[in-house]
Amino acid sequence: MIIGIDPSYFLTRRAQIAGLEIRHAIPAIYNRREFPAAGGLMSYGIDPLVPYQQSGVYVGRILKGEKPSDLPVQLPTKFEFVLNLKTARALSLDIPPGVLAIADEVIE
């Protein structure tokens, strides 16, 4: 993270960033699925809803009497790979069939 810049700064400008990616022919990978949905090439990262769901489970466990210090730290276990084929074509990239096969979502 760049010190002093809120990460939501980039998320709210995802369409502009994706447009610059195409204009300057720079293939880029992002950590949030919102970027390829806005026109970026691809993303690989956690599903952002999962940590919120897990926090609800932890709150429930705390309310039932468990001590927060006894709860284990949980690392993400599910990652998603999203690929935007329209952007790949605009960047003149040939995406191998094996990469298409492992994508969780392909945006046409």
C-alpha positions as CSV (number, residue, x, y, z in Angstrom):
1,M,0.0,0.0,0.0
2,I,1.2,3.5,-0.8
3,I,1.4,5.4,2.5
4,G,-1.1,8.2,2.7
5,I,-3.4,6.9,-0.1
6,D,-6.6,5.1,0.9
7,P,-7.0,1.8,-1.1
8,S,-10.6,2.7,-1.9
9,Y,-9.1,5.6,-4.0
10,F,-8.0,3.1,-6.6
11,L,-11.2,1.0,-6.4
12,T,-13.4,4.0,-7.0
13,R,-11.3,4.9,-10.1
14,R,-11.2,1.3,-11.5
15,A,-12.8,2.2,-14.8
16,Q,-10.3,5.1,-15.4
17,I,-7.4,2.8,-14.5
18,A,-8.6,0.0,-16.8
19,G,-9.0,2.6,-19.6
20,L,-5.4,3.7,-19.1
21,E,-4.3,0.1,-19.2
22,I,-5.9,-0.4,-22.6
23,R,-4.8,3.0,-24.0
24,H,-1.2,2.4,-23.1
25,A,-1.3,-1.3,-23.9
26,I,-0.1,-2.4,-20.4
27,P,-1.5,-5.8,-19.3
28,A,-2.2,-5.7,-15.6
29,I,-3.4,-8.0,-12.9
30,Y,-5.4,-6.7,-9.9
31,N,-6.4,-8.1,-6.6
32,R,-10.1,-7.4,-6.8
33,R,-12.6,-8.8,-9.3
34,E,-14.1,-5.3,-9.8
35,F,-11.2,-4.3,-12.0
36,P,-11.7,-6.8,-14.8
37,A,-15.4,-6.2,-14.5
38,A,-14.7,-2.5,-15.2
39,G,-12.4,-3.4,-18.2
40,G,-9.1,-4.4,-16.6
41,L,-7.3,-7.6,-17.9
42,M,-7.4,-9.9,-14.9
43,S,-7.6,-10.3,-11.2
44,Y,-6.5,-12.9,-8.7
45,G,-7.4,-12.5,-5.0
46,I,-9.7,-13.5,-2.3
47,D,-13.5,-13.2,-2.4
48,P,-14.0,-10.0,-0.4
49,L,-17.2,-11.2,1.2
50,V,-15.6,-14.2,2.9
51,P,-13.7,-12.2,5.6
52,Y,-16.9,-10.4,6.5
53,Q,-18.7,-13.7,6.8
54,Q,-15.9,-15.1,9.0
55,S,-16.0,-12.1,11.2
56,G,-19.7,-12.8,11.8
57,V,-18.8,-16.4,12.9
58,Y,-16.1,-15.0,15.2
59,V,-18.6,-12.5,16.8
60,G,-21.0,-15.4,17.4
61,R,-18.3,-17.4,19.1
62,I,-17.3,-14.4,21.3
63,L,-20.9,-13.8,22.3
64,K,-21.2,-17.4,23.3
65,G,-18.3,-16.9,25.7
66,E,-15.0,-17.8,23.9
67,K,-12.1,-15.5,24.6
68,P,-11.0,-13.5,21.5
69,S,-7.4,-14.4,22.3
70,D,-8.2,-18.1,22.0
71,L,-9.6,-17.8,18.5
72,P,-7.3,-18.8,15.7
73,V,-6.1,-16.5,13.0
74,Q,-7.6,-17.7,9.7
75,L,-5.9,-17.2,6.4
76,P,-7.8,-17.1,3.1
77,T,-8.4,-20.5,1.6
78,K,-10.4,-19.6,-1.5
79,F,-9.0,-17.4,-4.3
80,E,-10.7,-16.4,-7.5
81,F,-9.2,-15.8,-10.9
82,V,-11.2,-13.5,-13.2
83,L,-10.2,-12.8,-16.8
84,N,-11.6,-10.2,-19.2
85,L,-11.3,-11.6,-22.8
86,K,-12.5,-8.3,-24.4
87,T,-9.5,-6.5,-22.8
88,A,-7.2,-9.3,-23.8
89,R,-8.3,-8.9,-27.4
90,A,-7.8,-5.1,-27.2
91,L,-4.3,-5.7,-26.0
92,S,-3.7,-8.3,-28.8
93,L,-3.0,-11.0,-26.2
94,D,-3.6,-14.7,-27.0
95,I,-4.8,-16.4,-23.8
96,P,-3.9,-20.1,-23.8
97,P,-6.7,-22.6,-23.3
98,G,-5.2,-23.8,-20.1
99,V,-5.4,-20.4,-18.6
100,L,-9.0,-20.1,-19.7
101,A,-9.8,-23.5,-18.1
102,I,-8.5,-22.5,-14.7
103,A,-10.3,-19.1,-14.6
104,D,-13.2,-18.9,-12.2
105,E,-14.9,-16.3,-14.4
106,V,-14.3,-15.3,-17.9
107,I,-15.8,-12.0,-19.0
108,E,-16.5,-12.0,-22.7
